[in-house]
Amino acid sequence: MTTLATTYRDRLAGHLAQVENWILGAEFDVRELERQIAEAEQTLPNAAGQCQAAIASVRALLSDGPDSVAFRSDVDRQVAAYEAVTWKRTTETNWHTAQQAIETLKAKQANAKTTLHQAQALKRRVELAMQADELPTVADELEALLGLGD
């Protein structure tokens, strides 16, 4: 059983196939991250609204104005205030987490786009190398047609 030696052109073709797969993966990553960013950005207004509601609740519980809440006892007021402050902290944390998630996704998308551009540039280099590999054959054909090879 004989095995054929891998030619330079065969190796380039193999590299080209790998780079094309790399490009497909990077394109998928860019699209998927774009979808995730859009989805995360839709949750941000809800998180901000919950945060604002929690702040309003704390203000109503702690104020003595016309929007204040009346309680039967001081203990009831303290329990409600504790729960409201805890809710406010939770909603603020959720809001900040949503913002950070969006920023992280945008950074990942920027990296994926950079990877895509690098892969596309590498593909072009491999294609040029394949074309350059054909040049000696083309030159031989031209010389034969012009009768210069004799």
Beta strands, then each sheet from edge to edge (+ up, - down):
end
